Amino acid sequence: MTERVPVRENVLKENDRVAAGLRAAFGGRGIFCVNLISSPGAGKTSILEGTLEALRGSSVRAAVLTGDIQTERDADRLRRHGFPALQITTGGTCHLDAAMVRRALDSLPLDGIDVLFIENVGNLVCPASYDLGEDVKVVVLSVTEGDDKPLKYPGIFRRAGLMLLHKMDLLPHARFDPAAAVADARRVQPDLEVVETSCYGAPGLGAWIAWVQRRLEAKRAAEPHAQP
Amino acid sequence: MVPSVRCPLFQGIHELSIAESIADSVRQHAALRGGRRVRRIGVRVGDTSGVNAEALDFCFAIVVRGTDLEGAALDLERVPVRFRCEACGHEFEPAEFDPRCPACGVERGRLSGGDELSLAYLELDDEEPGRPGETTG
């Protein structure tokens, strides 16, 4: 004979527990943390390079954790822009989890950081499931990928707070309807904010960088005890 | 054996991590209940959880092979996307996230279900294992 025991708990509760610890660590230091997610090749690393270069002349101190299955290439690229960047090599795993971030932070001191960018492994599916303690998940959708992605990969759009419509400079050459992409993404997540970006030519990264600075200031204002 | 047509491992290895998380949780719960043998594990998989049920089933069998959980059946219950109309409160299953409420016609459906990835239940043997003489048949 068997007995059925109801359980009702999140399968990823251990990840959520570690992520809650990270969130507390970020909050206590007034750090605004962004979890950047997209498919491979959408432009995450280039966006971060441009963002770091722009922040170099500002009072905002940034740091980057960048996840890839193999190679240190992204961290090498990102370190050229004046801020610390650390590679997390997952060795086959298709997403970052909270424990990987916590381990990486052993080598990246949080003191003196205002904004922590976590560049997830290029993948629109798996990273959606894992809370990394971030303030916001930012999903990058480039116009060369097709405007049907939001309904094909609803999980990540559902959990994102901001969508970057990226490579907008290529829009004249792509069969991509930005209005349709935004409308579909908001079917899944009505509160989704949208910012148009490009690394080469207009509209550039200015609106995105301003968004990050606004959110950092809002977090600092909401948590006045945080030690910058 | 790796299936020849669609290999779940290449659809997304995160089902392997999730299978490991399920096995860990199940062992904790079974240990709290005297280490009784686990026969069946109920898992609810939401349509927007990003988890492929077929891949999860495949990965779970790999993860528990040769362990105390080998042979435990995974009962995967799909949880469809549900919307709740913010205008009239009606709950419905939308087609392709269409927010138009079938009851009042207003386009204000918001996701209210289908996100989850949860352990729902365990089926355990009544008897604790490895104690000859204590069984009551």
Interface residues (C-beta under 8 A of the other chain):
Chain A: M1 T2 E3 R4 V5 P6 V7 R8 E9 N10 V11 L12 K13 E14 N15 G92 T93 C94 H95 D97 N123 V125 C126 A128 S129 Y130 L151 Y153 P154 G155 I156 R158 D184 R187 V188 Q189 P190
Chain B: G12 I13 H14 S17 I18 S21 I22 D24 S25 H29 R33 R39 R40 G42 V43 D47 T48 S49 G50 V51 V81 E96 F97 D98 P99 R110 L111 D115 E116 L117 S118 L119 A120 Y121 L122 E123 L124 D125 D126
